Amino acid sequence: MTSPGPLPPDIAFRRLMEGSPDYFVAHNADFERHFFRGGEIPWICTYKVALRLWPDAPGHSNQALRYFLDLACDRDLAAPPHRAGPDAYVTAHLFAKILDEGVDLDAMVRWSNGPSLLPVIGFGKHKGSKWEDVPSDYLRWVVDKSDLDRDAKANAKHHLKLREEWRS
């Protein structure tokens, strides 16, 4: 039997809203929101939550976290990566692991609505360095003078604020 193919957007939307869900969960919720806003229902981004819970993971993609955390995923259902069904399956297992860690749902929503708290710098002369190891003058440049994205600026601000708190 062949698959009927993707659902038209109006049918997919109605199915997602069945039962009045409390949350939507996606591994990159910012990306998913481009296709489906979800109304007033809050989103949880497992990518942003994982960055906070496991900053030292070798990667934060669904598949990298699947192996790093040794998630009990069925190999056939988890593949191929970067397809809606397998990615949703792995994300569900990752979310279950996050819930097992005891993270508060309100905190997850708050983290998901903010910028990604990146463990290392992905650009420039400090590429690959941990944010906490970068000189303050470089962090101030990122915040005040660069044209870098929201996440880079937010990470620089975050680490500058931490340094101010440590000095107090």
Phi and psi restraints in degrees (value plus and minus 20) as a CYANA .aco file:
   2 THR   PHI    -111.4   -71.4
   2 THR   PSI     133.2   173.2
   3 SER   PHI     -91.8   -51.8
   3 SER   PSI     122.9   162.9
   4 PRO   PHI     -92.3   -52.3
   4 PRO   PSI     -26.4    13.6
   5 GLY   PHI      70.8   110.8
   5 GLY   PSI    -196.6  -156.6
   6 PRO   PHI     -86.4   -46.4
   6 PRO   PSI     130.6   170.6
   7 LEU   PHI     -97.6   -57.6
   7 LEU   PSI     123.9   163.9
   8 PRO   PHI     -80.1   -40.1
   8 PRO   PSI     128.6   168.6
   9 PRO   PHI     -73.7   -33.7
   9 PRO   PSI     -58.4   -18.4
  10 ASP   PHI     -88.2   -48.2
  10 ASP   PSI     -55.7   -15.7
  11 ILE   PHI     -91.3   -51.3
  11 ILE   PSI     -63.3   -23.3
  12 ALA   PHI     -79.6   -39.6
  12 ALA   PSI     -63.7   -23.7
  13 PHE   PHI     -80.0   -40.0
  13 PHE   PSI     -67.1   -27.1
  14 ARG   PHI     -81.3   -41.3
  14 ARG   PSI     -59.9   -19.9
  15 ARG   PHI     -86.0   -46.0
  15 ARG   PSI     -60.3   -20.3
  16 LEU   PHI     -84.8   -44.8
  16 LEU   PSI     -49.1    -9.1
  17 MET   PHI    -112.6   -72.6
  17 MET   PSI     -22.3    17.7
  18 GLU   PHI     -81.1   -41.1
  18 GLU   PSI     115.5   155.5
  19 GLY   PHI      58.5    98.5
  19 GLY   PSI      -9.2    30.8
  20 SER   PHI      28.8    68.8
  20 SER   PSI      52.8    92.8
  21 PRO   PHI     -81.7   -41.7
  21 PRO   PSI     129.9   169.9
  22 ASP   PHI    -102.2   -62.2
  22 ASP   PSI     -52.0   -12.0
  23 TYR   PHI    -167.5  -127.5
  23 TYR   PSI     136.2   176.2
  24 PHE   PHI    -130.4   -90.4
  24 PHE   PSI     121.0   161.0
  25 VAL   PHI    -144.9  -104.9
  25 VAL   PSI     110.8   150.8
  26 ALA   PHI    -167.2  -127.2
  26 ALA   PSI     135.3   175.3
  27 HIS   PHI     -96.1   -56.1
  27 HIS   PSI     -47.5    -7.5
  28 ASN   PHI    -154.2  -114.2
  28 ASN   PSI      59.6    99.6
  29 ALA   PHI     -81.1   -41.1
  29 ALA   PSI     -54.5   -14.5
  30 ASP   PHI     -79.1   -39.1
  30 ASP   PSI     -60.3   -20.3
  31 PHE   PHI     -87.4   -47.4
  31 PHE   PSI     -67.5   -27.5
  32 GLU   PHI     -82.7   -42.7
  32 GLU   PSI     -52.4   -12.4
  33 ARG   PHI     -84.4   -44.4
  33 ARG   PSI     -40.2    -0.2
  34 HIS   PHI     -86.0   -46.0
  34 HIS   PSI     -46.1    -6.1
  35 PHE   PHI    -121.6   -81.6
  35 PHE   PSI     -46.3    -6.3
  36 PHE   PHI    -172.7  -132.7
  36 PHE   PSI      91.5   131.5
  37 ARG   PHI     -93.1   -53.1
  37 ARG   PSI     -61.9   -21.9
  38 GLY   PHI      67.1   107.1
  38 GLY   PSI     -10.5    29.5
  39 GLY   PHI      43.5    83.5
  39 GLY   PSI    -154.9  -114.9
  40 GLU   PHI    -109.9   -69.9
  40 GLU   PSI     -20.3    19.7
  41 ILE   PHI     -93.3   -53.3
  41 ILE   PSI     108.3   148.3
  42 PRO   PHI     -90.9   -50.9
  42 PRO   PSI     132.2   172.2
  43 TRP   PHI    -126.8   -86.8
  43 TRP   PSI     126.8   166.8
  44 ILE   PHI    -139.8   -99.8
  44 ILE   PSI     105.3   145.3
  45 CYS   PHI    -122.0   -82.0
  45 CYS   PSI      88.4   128.4
  46 THR   PHI     -85.1   -45.1
  46 THR   PSI     -46.2    -6.2
  47 TYR   PHI     -83.8   -43.8
  47 TYR   PSI     -72.3   -32.3
  48 LYS   PHI     -86.1   -46.1
  48 LYS   PSI     -56.2   -16.2
  49 VAL   PHI     -87.4   -47.4
  49 VAL   PSI     -63.2   -23.2
  50 ALA   PHI     -83.0   -43.0
  50 ALA   PSI     -55.3   -15.3
  51 LEU   PHI     -78.8   -38.8
  51 LEU   PSI     -55.2   -15.2
  52 ARG   PHI    -101.1   -61.1
  52 ARG   PSI     -57.3   -17.3
  53 LEU   PHI     -98.5   -58.5
  53 LEU   PSI     -58.8   -18.8
  54 TRP   PHI    -150.4  -110.4
  54 TRP   PSI      43.7    83.7
  55 PRO   PHI     -82.1   -42.1
  55 PRO   PSI     -44.6    -4.6
  56 ASP   PHI    -112.4   -72.4
  56 ASP   PSI     -11.1    28.9
  57 ALA   PHI     -81.7   -41.7
  57 ALA   PSI     130.0   170.0
  58 PRO   PHI     -87.1   -47.1
  58 PRO   PSI     -35.4     4.6
  59 GLY   PHI    -189.2  -149.2
  59 GLY   PSI     146.2   186.2
  60 HIS   PHI    -144.3  -104.3
  60 HIS   PSI      -2.5    37.5
  61 SER   PHI     -91.9   -51.9
  61 SER   PSI     143.6   183.6
  62 ASN   PHI     -73.0   -33.0
  62 ASN   PSI     -70.6   -30.6
  63 GLN   PHI     -88.4   -48.4
  63 GLN   PSI     -60.0   -20.0
  64 ALA   PHI     -81.0   -41.0
  64 ALA   PSI     -63.5   -23.5
  65 LEU   PHI     -89.2   -49.2
  65 LEU   PSI     -55.4   -15.4
  66 ARG   PHI     -74.9   -34.9
  66 ARG   PSI     -67.1   -27.1
  67 TYR   PHI     -98.0   -58.0
  67 TYR   PSI     -61.3   -21.3
  68 PHE   PHI     -79.6   -39.6
  68 PHE   PSI     -61.5   -21.5
  69 LEU   PHI    -111.4   -71.4
  69 LEU   PSI     -21.4    18.6
  70 ASP   PHI      33.0    73.0
  70 ASP   PSI      30.4    70.4
  71 LEU   PHI     -87.1   -47.1
  71 LEU   PSI     121.0   161.0
  72 ALA   PHI    -102.6   -62.6
  72 ALA   PSI      47.0    87.0
  73 CYS   PHI    -116.9   -76.9
  73 CYS   PSI     120.1   160.1
  74 ASP   PHI     -87.7   -47.7
  74 ASP   PSI     105.0   145.0
  75 ARG   PHI     -76.3   -36.3
  75 ARG   PSI     -62.5   -22.5
  76 ASP   PHI     -90.8   -50.8
  76 ASP   PSI     -55.1   -15.1
  77 LEU   PHI     -97.1   -57.1
  77 LEU   PSI     -42.4    -2.4
  78 ALA   PHI    -108.7   -68.7
  78 ALA   PSI     -18.5    21.5
  79 ALA   PHI    -149.3  -109.3
  79 ALA   PSI     134.9   174.9
  80 PRO   PHI     -98.4   -58.4
  80 PRO   PSI     132.5   172.5
  81 PRO   PHI     -86.5   -46.5
  81 PRO   PSI     143.0   183.0
  82 HIS   PHI      45.8    85.8
  82 HIS   PSI       8.8    48.8
  83 ARG   PHI    -144.1  -104.1
  83 ARG   PSI     125.0   165.0
  84 ALA   PHI     -74.2   -34.2
  84 ALA   PSI     -71.0   -31.0
  85 GLY   PHI     -82.5   -42.5
  85 GLY   PSI     -76.6   -36.6
  86 PRO   PHI     -81.1   -41.1
  86 PRO   PSI     -58.2   -18.2
  87 ASP   PHI     -85.9   -45.9
  87 ASP   PSI     -60.8   -20.8
  88 ALA   PHI     -83.7   -43.7
  88 ALA   PSI     -58.8   -18.8
  89 TYR   PHI     -81.9   -41.9
  89 TYR   PSI     -68.6   -28.6
  90 VAL   PHI     -86.4   -46.4
  90 VAL   PSI     -59.7   -19.7
  91 THR   PHI     -80.5   -40.5
  91 THR   PSI     -59.6   -19.6
  92 ALA   PHI     -81.4   -41.4
  92 ALA   PSI     -61.7   -21.7
  93 HIS   PHI     -87.2   -47.2
  93 HIS   PSI     -59.6   -19.6
  94 LEU   PHI     -84.7   -44.7
  94 LEU   PSI     -62.2   -22.2
  95 PHE   PHI     -83.7   -43.7
  95 PHE   PSI     -59.5   -19.5
  96 ALA   PHI     -80.3   -40.3
  96 ALA   PSI     -60.4   -20.4
  97 LYS   PHI     -84.5   -44.5
  97 LYS   PSI     -61.6   -21.6
  98 ILE   PHI     -81.5   -41.5
  98 ILE   PSI     -64.9   -24.9
  99 LEU   PHI     -81.8   -41.8
  99 LEU   PSI     -57.8   -17.8
 100 ASP   PHI     -81.9   -41.9
 100 ASP   PSI     -46.1    -6.1
 101 GLU   PHI     -95.5   -55.5
 101 GLU   PSI     -30.8     9.2
 102 GLY   PHI      61.6   101.6
 102 GLY   PSI       1.1    41.1
 103 VAL   PHI     -91.9   -51.9
 103 VAL   PSI     114.9   154.9
 104 ASP   PHI     -86.4   -46.4
 104 ASP   PSI     114.4   154.4
 105 LEU   PHI     -80.8   -40.8
 105 LEU   PSI     -59.4   -19.4
 106 ASP   PHI     -82.5   -42.5
 106 ASP   PSI     -59.2   -19.2
 107 ALA   PHI     -84.0   -44.0
 107 ALA   PSI     -61.6   -21.6
 108 MET   PHI     -81.7   -41.7
 108 MET   PSI     -61.9   -21.9
 109 VAL   PHI     -84.8   -44.8
 109 VAL   PSI     -63.9   -23.9
 110 ARG   PHI     -81.3   -41.3
 110 ARG   PSI     -67.5   -27.5
 111 TRP   PHI     -81.2   -41.2
 111 TRP   PSI     -59.1   -19.1
 112 SER   PHI     -87.5   -47.5
 112 SER   PSI     -49.7    -9.7
 113 ASN   PHI    -103.0   -63.0
 113 ASN   PSI     -35.0     5.0
 114 GLY   PHI    -115.6   -75.6
 114 GLY   PSI    -194.0  -154.0
 115 PRO   PHI     -92.2   -52.2
 115 PRO   PSI     143.3   183.3
 116 SER   PHI     -92.8   -52.8
 116 SER   PSI     109.2   149.2
 117 LEU   PHI    -108.7   -68.7
 117 LEU   PSI      71.4   111.4
 118 LEU   PHI     -98.3   -58.3
 118 LEU   PSI     119.6   159.6
 119 PRO   PHI     -96.2   -56.2
 119 PRO   PSI     -50.2   -10.2
 120 VAL   PHI    -155.4  -115.4
 120 VAL   PSI     139.4   179.4
 121 ILE   PHI     -98.7   -58.7
 121 ILE   PSI     114.9   154.9
 122 GLY   PHI    -126.6   -86.6
 122 GLY   PSI       0.4    40.4
 123 PHE   PHI    -174.3  -134.3
 123 PHE   PSI     145.3   185.3
 124 GLY   PHI      47.0    87.0
 124 GLY   PSI    -185.3  -145.3
 125 LYS   PHI     -89.7   -49.7
 125 LYS   PSI     -36.0     4.0
 126 HIS   PHI    -125.8   -85.8
 126 HIS   PSI      -2.6    37.4
 127 LYS   PHI     -73.5   -33.5
 127 LYS   PSI     111.1   151.1
 128 GLY   PHI      70.4   110.4
 128 GLY   PSI     -30.6     9.4
 129 SER   PHI    -102.8   -62.8
 129 SER   PSI     130.0   170.0
 130 LYS   PHI     -90.5   -50.5
 130 LYS   PSI     122.9   162.9
 131 TRP   PHI     -74.8   -34.8
 131 TRP   PSI     -58.3   -18.3
 132 GLU   PHI     -89.2   -49.2
 132 GLU   PSI     -34.6     5.4
 133 ASP   PHI    -114.6   -74.6
 133 ASP   PSI     -22.5    17.5
 134 VAL   PHI    -107.5   -67.5
 134 VAL   PSI     118.2   158.2
 135 PRO   PHI     -79.1   -39.1
 135 PRO   PSI     126.9   166.9
 136 SER   PHI     -80.5   -40.5
 136 SER   PSI     -56.2   -16.2
 137 ASP   PHI     -83.9   -43.9
 137 ASP   PSI     -54.2   -14.2
 138 TYR   PHI     -89.4   -49.4
 138 TYR   PSI     -61.1   -21.1
 139 LEU   PHI     -81.8   -41.8
 139 LEU   PSI     -60.7   -20.7
 140 ARG   PHI     -84.4   -44.4
 140 ARG   PSI     -57.3   -17.3
 141 TRP   PHI     -82.4   -42.4
 141 TRP   PSI     -63.7   -23.7
 142 VAL   PHI     -77.9   -37.9
 142 VAL   PSI     -64.8   -24.8
 143 VAL   PHI     -90.0   -50.0
 143 VAL   PSI     -67.6   -27.6
 144 ASP   PHI    -113.4   -73.4
 144 ASP   PSI     -50.2   -10.2
 145 LYS   PHI    -144.0  -104.0
 145 LYS   PSI     -35.5     4.5
 146 SER   PHI    -101.9   -61.9
 146 SER   PSI     143.3   183.3
 147 ASP   PHI    -128.3   -88.3
 147 ASP   PSI      10.3    50.3
 148 LEU   PHI     -92.7   -52.7
 148 LEU   PSI     148.3   188.3
 149 ASP   PHI     -94.5   -54.5
 149 ASP   PSI     153.0   193.0
 150 ARG   PHI     -74.1   -34.1
 150 ARG   PSI     -64.0   -24.0
 151 ASP   PHI     -84.7   -44.7
 151 ASP   PSI     -63.6   -23.6
 152 ALA   PHI     -82.3   -42.3
 152 ALA   PSI     -67.1   -27.1
 153 LYS   PHI     -83.7   -43.7
 153 LYS   PSI     -61.0   -21.0
 154 ALA   PHI     -85.7   -45.7
 154 ALA   PSI     -59.2   -19.2
 155 ASN   PHI     -85.9   -45.9
 155 ASN   PSI     -62.2   -22.2
 156 ALA   PHI     -81.9   -41.9
 156 ALA   PSI     -65.5   -25.5
 157 LYS   PHI     -80.6   -40.6
 157 LYS   PSI     -63.4   -23.4
 158 HIS   PHI     -77.7   -37.7
 158 HIS   PSI     -66.2   -26.2
 159 HIS   PHI     -95.8   -55.8
 159 HIS   PSI     -50.6   -10.6
 160 LEU   PHI     -84.7   -44.7
 160 LEU   PSI     -62.2   -22.2
 161 LYS   PHI     -83.0   -43.0
 161 LYS   PSI     -63.1   -23.1
 162 LEU   PHI     -78.2   -38.2
 162 LEU   PSI     -61.8   -21.8
 163 ARG   PHI     -84.3   -44.3
 163 ARG   PSI     -59.1   -19.1
 164 GLU   PHI     -84.5   -44.5
 164 GLU   PSI     -60.9   -20.9
 165 GLU   PHI     -85.8   -45.8
 165 GLU   PSI     -58.0   -18.0
 166 TRP   PHI     -85.7   -45.7
 166 TRP   PSI     -54.7   -14.7
 167 ARG   PHI     -93.2   -53.2
 167 ARG   PSI     -44.0    -4.0
